[in-house]
């Protein structure tokens, strides 16, 4: 479309005096200064009623409809993915512990206390197949960090460039 065929608008703003607004400002200041303290409004603050608790984001005030909660699902604090309620102990994707879940009791027979902690299981890489998607194709020599899932360049030979996890 030709710009000359578009409508054109012009706006004129009335001139407004800058602050202070002149004699009315001076009169208002004198009037406020001469008002007795007993004529000024007073406010009383008490702790008799506890502050109301908030229930998170106010969807109505934002003009949006709140999302409907799917029964029993929970969100992982680590990877932020929704898990079914039957995942009682850990996230089905990243295996982080479920918030508020109590750790499962050890199934091994009671033994004498040991001061040596057993080695922890290695962190599993993201299972693309379990998520139902194909793994991304990596560039020649690049590798994916098993902790933060960042694709690192071939020049990062010893550790991840973001989280410093050893390769």
C-alpha positions in Angstrom: 0.0 0.0 0.0 1.3 3.4 -0.9 2.1 5.5 2.3 0.5 8.6 0.8 -2.9 6.8 0.8 -2.7 6.0 4.5 -4.6 8.3 6.9 -2.6 11.0 8.6 -3.2 12.3 12.1 -1.8 15.3 14.0 -2.1 15.9 17.7 -2.0 19.2 19.5 -1.4 19.3 23.2 -2.6 22.2 25.3 0.2 24.0 27.1 0.2 23.2 30.7 2.1 25.2 33.3 5.0 23.4 34.9 5.2 22.6 38.6 4.6 24.6 40.8 1.4 25.8 39.4 1.7 29.4 40.6 -0.4 31.3 43.1 -2.8 28.4 43.7 0.1 26.2 44.7 1.3 28.8 47.2 -2.2 29.2 48.7 -2.6 25.4 49.1 0.8 25.1 50.8 -0.2 27.9 53.3 -3.6 26.4 53.9 -2.0 22.9 54.6 0.6 24.5 56.9 -2.0 26.4 59.0 -4.3 23.4 59.5 -4.3 22.3 63.2 -3.1 18.8 63.8 -6.4 17.8 65.3 -8.1 18.5 62.0 -5.8 16.2 60.0 -7.0 12.6 59.4 -5.6 9.9 61.7 -5.1 6.2 61.1 -4.9 3.3 63.5 -2.8 0.3 62.7 -3.4 -2.9 64.8 -2.2 -6.4 64.6 -5.6 -7.8 65.8 -6.3 -9.5 62.4 -3.6 -11.6 60.8 -2.8 -10.7 57.2 -4.8 -12.8 54.8 -2.7 -15.5 53.0 -2.5 -15.5 49.3 -3.2 -18.6 47.3 -0.7 -17.9 44.5 -1.3 -16.0 41.3 -4.7 -14.1 41.1 -5.9 -15.3 37.7 -9.2 -13.3 38.0 -7.4 -10.0 38.6 -5.2 -10.7 35.6 -8.4 -11.2 33.5 -7.6 -14.8 32.8 -9.4 -18.1 33.7 -7.5 -20.2 36.2 -6.2 -23.5 34.8 -8.1 -26.5 35.9 -6.1 -28.9 38.1 -5.8 -32.4 36.8 -6.5 -34.7 39.6 -3.4 -36.1 41.3 -0.7 -34.7 39.0 2.3 -32.9 40.5 5.1 -30.8 39.0 8.7 -31.7 39.4 10.8 -28.9 41.0 13.9 -29.8 39.0 12.6 -30.2 35.4 9.2 -28.6 35.8 7.4 -31.4 34.0 4.0 -32.8 35.2 4.1 -36.2 36.6 1.2 -38.6 37.3 0.1 -39.2 40.9 1.3 -42.8 40.8 4.9 -41.4 40.6 5.0 -41.3 44.4 8.7 -41.0 45.1 10.5 -39.4 42.1 10.0 -37.7 38.8 9.4 -40.0 35.9 11.7 -37.9 33.6 14.7 -36.7 35.7 14.3 -38.9 38.7 14.4 -36.0 41.2 12.6 -36.7 44.5 9.0 -35.7 44.6 8.4 -32.6 46.7 7.1 -33.6 50.1 7.7 -37.3 49.6 9.3 -39.3 52.3 12.3 -41.3 51.2 11.6 -45.0 50.9 12.9 -47.2 53.6 16.0 -49.1 52.8 15.2 -52.7 51.7 18.6 -54.0 52.8 18.8 -55.9 56.1 19.8 -54.0 59.1 23.6 -53.8 59.4 26.1 -52.2 61.7 26.3 -48.5 61.2 29.0 -47.5 58.7 30.8 -44.2 58.5 31.4 -44.8 54.8 28.6 -43.7 52.5 27.8 -46.0 49.6 28.6 -44.6 46.2 25.5 -42.9 44.6 24.1 -44.3 41.4 25.3 -42.5 38.3 23.0 -39.8 37.0 21.1 -41.1 34.0 21.0 -39.1 30.8 17.7 -37.9 29.5 15.8 -40.8 27.9 14.6 -39.3 24.6 12.8 -42.5 23.7 10.8 -42.6 27.0 9.7 -39.0 26.3 8.5 -40.1 22.9 10.8 -38.0 20.8 13.9 -38.5 18.7 17.2 -37.4 20.2 18.6 -34.2 18.6 21.3 -34.7 16.0 24.6 -33.5 17.4 27.2 -31.5 15.4 30.4 -33.3 14.7 32.3 -33.8 17.9 29.7 -32.1 20.1 28.3 -33.9 23.2 25.3 -33.4 25.5 25.8 -32.9 29.3 24.0 -35.6 31.3 23.2 -33.1 34.1 21.9 -29.9 32.4 21.3 -31.4 28.9 23.2 -28.6 27.2 24.8 -29.5 23.8 28.4 -28.7 24.3 30.9 -28.0 21.5 33.7 -30.3 20.7 36.1 -27.8 22.3 34.6 -28.5 25.7 36.7 -31.6 26.3 36.8 -31.8 30.1 33.6 -30.3 31.5 30.2 -28.8 30.6 30.4 -25.1 29.7 27.3 -24.2 31.8 27.2 -26.4 34.9 30.9 -27.6 35.0 29.9 -31.3 35.2 32.8 -33.5 34.1 32.3 -34.9 30.6 
